[in-house]
Amino acid sequence: MHQLSPLPYAYNALEPFIDARTLEIHHSKHHQSYVDKLNTALEKYPELQDKTAEELIAMLDEIPETIRTTVRNNAGGHFSHTFYWNCMSPTAQEDIPEELGKAIVDDFGSIVAFKEQFTVAATNLFGSGWVWLVFDATNKKLTITSTQGHDNPLMTGDTPLMVIDIWEHAYYLHYQNRRAEYIQNWWNVLDWKVVGQNYTEHI
């Protein structure tokens, strides 16, 4: 059975940038619902119940068609939310690790240019979804990519390094329709240490 892990920080730990009420509902209600729906979908398929969310996403073509869409949406939601929580911290490291920083400069021109491009991608994403920094496996470079719904880079063989949630439930209680303000404030809780570890461990 898949389980919802506790956050690595308290619900109020990311204030004032992400408020406690939003974080609590987002984690304990929205994320929990993806876990519950995933477990329900797998009830009749014991051979799939020991697979991680990442493994289920990687083998979507082998998932029975009757539950494939449900698994895609809810394993995707489970994975992406877990990744999002872990990219943030109340004691976020602001300095970009040297190796990652060099790669960002090589592929985007500068740190400032990267942040601008990422912010534009997140601001302009239509509807609900996610914006990621990934290592593009095909072109062997860092790339900013957007995914709709709960699709994610694992589905295209890329390696996710960091992500921002652009579903309205991630920010609407506090920011209402001010998505751009949420994105700008989110940079204050992005933990570059974690992003750097994702880069060095998987590249």
Residue pairs with C-beta under 8 A, 6 or more apart in sequence:
1 39
1 49
2 35
2 38
2 39
2 53
2 78
3 35
4 27
4 28
4 31
4 32
4 35
5 82
7 23
7 27
7 85
8 85
8 86
8 89
9 88
9 89
9 90
10 20
11 20
11 21
11 23
11 24
11 27
12 19
12 20
12 23
13 90
14 23
14 88
14 90
14 189
16 185
17 185
17 186
17 188
17 189
18 88
18 171
18 174
18 185
18 186
18 189
19 173
19 174
21 173
21 174
22 169
22 170
22 171
22 172
22 173
22 174
25 169
25 173
26 81
26 165
26 169
26 170
27 81
27 85
30 77
30 81
30 167
30 169
31 77
31 78
31 81
31 82
34 73
34 74
34 75
34 77
34 78
34 81
34 150
35 74
35 78
37 70
37 73
37 74
38 53
38 56
38 70
38 71
38 74
38 75
38 78
41 67
41 70
41 71
41 74
42 48
42 49
42 67
42 71
45 64
45 67
48 56
48 63
51 59
53 75
53 76
53 78
53 79
53 82
54 79
54 154
56 63
56 71
56 75
57 72
57 75
57 76
57 79
57 152
57 154
57 155
58 154
60 68
60 71
60 72
60 155
63 71
63 72
72 150
72 151
73 149
73 150
74 150
76 149
76 150
76 151
76 152
76 155
77 150
79 152
79 154
80 130
80 150
80 152
80 163
80 165
81 165
83 152
83 160
83 163
84 130
84 163
84 164
84 165
86 194
87 162
87 163
87 190
87 191
87 194
87 195
88 186
88 189
88 190
88 191
89 189
89 191
89 193
89 194
90 189
91 191
92 188
92 189
92 190
92 191
92 192
92 193
93 191
93 192
93 193
94 192
95 192
96 104
96 111
96 192
96 195
96 196
97 192
97 193
97 195
97 196
97 199
97 200
99 196
99 199
99 200
100 161
100 192
100 195
100 196
100 199
100 200
101 111
103 142
103 199
104 111
104 114
104 142
105 111
106 141
107 114
107 141
107 142
107 143
108 114
108 117
108 142
114 144
115 187
117 144
118 131
118 133
118 144
118 164
119 183
119 184
121 131
121 144
121 146
122 131
122 164
122 166
122 179
122 183
123 179
123 180
123 183
125 131
125 146
125 166
127 148
128 148
128 149
128 166
128 167
128 168
129 146
129 147
129 148
129 149
129 151
129 166
129 167
130 146
130 147
130 150
130 152
130 163
130 164
130 165
130 166
131 144
131 145
131 146
131 163
131 164
131 166
132 144
132 145
132 146
132 147
132 152
132 153
132 160
132 161
132 162
132 163
133 142
133 143
133 144
133 160
133 161
133 162
133 163
133 195
134 142
134 143
134 144
134 145
134 153
134 158
134 159
134 160
134 161
135 141
135 142
135 143
135 158
135 159
135 161
135 199
135 202
135 203
136 142
136 143
136 145
136 158
137 157
137 158
137 159
138 157
142 161
143 158
145 153
145 158
147 153
152 160
153 159
153 160
154 160
159 198
159 202
159 203
160 198
161 195
161 198
161 199
161 202
162 190
162 194
162 195
162 198
164 183
164 186
166 179
170 182
171 178
171 179
171 182
174 182
175 181
175 182
